[in-house]
Amino acid sequence: MNNPALVETILHWTAVVLYVLASLANTTGLIFARPRAERAGYRLALAGLLVHSAALLHRWVEAGHGPYMVRYEVLSSNAWMALVLFLLFARLFPRVRPTSIIVFPGVFLLLAIGIFTNPEIRKLPPTLSSIWLVLHVSFYKIALATLLVALAFSLFFVLKNRFSWAWLQRLPELGSLDAYSYRFAGFGFTFWAIGMLAGSIWAYQSWGRFWAWDPVENWSLFTWSLFGLYLHLRRFFGWQGEKAAALFLFCFTMAVLSMFFVPLLSSSVHSEYFQ
Amino acid sequence: MPLFFQDTPLADLDKPPLLSRLKQTLLARKTVLLLLILLMSSLFLGSTLPQRFNTPDLTLARWQQANPVLGRFAAVLGLDHIYTTPWFAVLLALFLSSLLLSTIEQSRLALRRTWGPPPPAQHLPLASSRPFEKVLAAAQQAGFRLVSRVDHTCRLVRNAAGYWGAALFHLGLLLVLAGVLLLVLTQKRGLVHLAEGEVFSPGMAWTSQEKGVLADFFFLPEAVRLESVRPEFWETDDLKQQRATVTFLEPGTESTTCELEINRTVFHRNIRVDQSASFGHAFLVILVDEAGRELPLRMDLEHPSRRDQASYNSFEFESVPYLVKAKYYADASHRSIDSGTPQLVLRLDLAGESAGEISLLPGQQGSLGPYTARLIGTARWTGLVFSDLQGMGLVFFGFFVIIGGGVLIYCLPPREIVLQAAGTGCRLAWKAGRFAAFYESELQGILEDEQPGPG
């Protein structure tokens, strides 16, 4: 095939289909206690990841820069990072595995939404040719992946606390779900901070200013402070259970708004890439 | 059956009552909560209300007219320049103080946890029939290090460095915030748009300027001349690189010439010089009115983003009663993103009615409403950023300290065991600093025959 865009589209759609199948198999396995289906879900997710990696590599070669220039690339690489980190967590900490019920669909949704945006290759502007930019976007992707796992634990907590469905009873006990959510939120908070600081160092290098107070920067700092508030309330004011889960859901919503919607504002320097 | 034991609170040092109360206030959980909420409120207001530094004067004036009450309120509290108000600096200072005290407290705690003695015996909730020495050996084999031994009670720690994670993370934040506070107070930053051959002398007005709460007007140590502007483009017309040559004109000494490009910073006499990404053409037009008077006009327009697209701007001149609307193509034939023959299209507007329009190439002239317009020359212009910033070193250093803290927190979660001989067996407690549920099985490996005991 000589059409690079077609190759990439086929690879991306193949990955989406594999992720959808993985989500179905995995959800079936978890809800109906079918370990074989769950295992099949993981195999399909791994196969999807391989194809997805090939699509991103192909894009990298064609564009001449990493996948962080346009929304199409940003969403696809976010999905890739979320799945890679989840698989790593699941390998290291098997108790994290049930969160796949949220993470797998999250991954295919991110990727599928990305495919429907403009896939036109844009050349890298000189201000984006910096290792600090790579660090900046990478840490935000890691933060998003960990927050997705924390989201799953928060949702599990709320569901298990309110319903007595059989599959919920196979999840870790309520206290553990609450603690996992808290810890992964802390993980996200840490990497959000690092991503934000790497961004400010990049801005200093590119524009001679570390902080421009533009909407993306402001809302990112706002979201990070909100997570700080959440952690502080949990750590020192004894917030836990549904109250903490509700606050985390609000924090996560703000994180998604800050990452994916605020950059669409034309008054932000970040709109240069996220279009 | 709880596996955990609790840390006993740290004893405070003797301090004068006022200092002690101040410390308690700054460390109080409610104070930290309040500071966080105030910071978030400031950011929210800064994002929703127009700010002077990123809003044109005319737009700001219109907003103030449309919102007279809010406008007055904003003017009194400085809500139209939140990040350079004294109260925002005070808020940062309070945050900094709270973070400093918190870092000290956490460091003391980490110090005690790393090398401290075992807690009192009544805190040991587990009993095992395995002999003390065997459990001790199994724990050491599992990676636990014996840090203290008091009589027959041992304290063993695995990944003790992990206890320093939170302290380092907070120290990193402290350093970053200290650097930011220094910048907010003292920064001087000026942007100037210059055309090739133009000189910017000390004391001249900047195109835009940002200065810290304690900073004065930003004077350059000497005049600077823009020699040349050299943009480079990708085949897609996107900007590949933007370069410029500037000369610092030092009276009485030899001038210094510097090459600038985006992401390549130059320092000259402690002033940082950056190449801005903005550039374009400055058009020099002479209008001749019916009385024969020559009216020189200069119009700086941003470079178009594509060869077949124009960039636009509107200008108001005291000598001309019309609004001058300008359109600029990078190349008259629209075939190149960068050529020596830019095209300028001018239109005169009066109360929304067009009074004339003309397209000009360099050297051409023609009729424009009641005037004769002549494009006598073009020159490239670009933006140059000069800054005098103190504090970025702290921000950089803090960044690495934060990463160090994050690594310790998440890669080296500390666990500890307190072990005490009890008859032929032993009593013990186990604790994980973080992710306890992930490591509970570790204890089972050490205590193969462990049975929970009373208390």
HADDOCK unambig.tbl for C-alpha pairs under 7 A between the chains (distance, minus, plus):
assign (segid A and resid 93 and name CA) (segid B and resid 438 and name CA) 6.63 0.50 0.50
assign (segid A and resid 123 and name CA) (segid B and resid 238 and name CA) 6.35 0.50 0.50
assign (segid A and resid 125 and name CA) (segid B and resid 238 and name CA) 6.93 0.50 0.50
assign (segid A and resid 125 and name CA) (segid B and resid 239 and name CA) 5.76 0.50 0.50
assign (segid A and resid 125 and name CA) (segid B and resid 240 and name CA) 5.77 0.50 0.50
assign (segid A and resid 126 and name CA) (segid B and resid 240 and name CA) 5.65 0.50 0.50
assign (segid A and resid 126 and name CA) (segid B and resid 241 and name CA) 5.35 0.50 0.50
assign (segid A and resid 126 and name CA) (segid B and resid 262 and name CA) 6.20 0.50 0.50
assign (segid A and resid 127 and name CA) (segid B and resid 262 and name CA) 6.27 0.50 0.50
assign (segid A and resid 127 and name CA) (segid B and resid 263 and name CA) 6.35 0.50 0.50
assign (segid A and resid 190 and name CA) (segid B and resid 406 and name CA) 6.22 0.50 0.50
assign (segid A and resid 194 and name CA) (segid B and resid 399 and name CA) 6.98 0.50 0.50
assign (segid A and resid 194 and name CA) (segid B and resid 403 and name CA) 6.74 0.50 0.50
assign (segid A and resid 197 and name CA) (segid B and resid 399 and name CA) 6.44 0.50 0.50
assign (segid A and resid 205 and name CA) (segid B and resid 263 and name CA) 5.89 0.50 0.50
assign (segid A and resid 206 and name CA) (segid B and resid 262 and name CA) 6.46 0.50 0.50
assign (segid A and resid 206 and name CA) (segid B and resid 263 and name CA) 4.78 0.50 0.50
assign (segid A and resid 207 and name CA) (segid B and resid 274 and name CA) 6.62 0.50 0.50
assign (segid A and resid 207 and name CA) (segid B and resid 276 and name CA) 6.62 0.50 0.50
assign (segid A and resid 208 and name CA) (segid B and resid 274 and name CA) 6.20 0.50 0.50
assign (segid A and resid 215 and name CA) (segid B and resid 47 and name CA) 6.09 0.50 0.50
assign (segid A and resid 218 and name CA) (segid B and resid 43 and name CA) 6.04 0.50 0.50
assign (segid A and resid 218 and name CA) (segid B and resid 47 and name CA) 6.73 0.50 0.50
assign (segid A and resid 222 and name CA) (segid B and resid 40 and name CA) 5.54 0.50 0.50
assign (segid A and resid 222 and name CA) (segid B and resid 43 and name CA) 6.39 0.50 0.50
assign (segid A and resid 225 and name CA) (segid B and resid 36 and name CA) 6.58 0.50 0.50
assign (segid A and resid 225 and name CA) (segid B and resid 40 and name CA) 6.63 0.50 0.50
assign (segid A and resid 229 and name CA) (segid B and resid 33 and name CA) 6.73 0.50 0.50
assign (segid A and resid 229 and name CA) (segid B and resid 36 and name CA) 6.70 0.50 0.50
assign (segid A and resid 236 and name CA) (segid B and resid 29 and name CA) 6.59 0.50 0.50
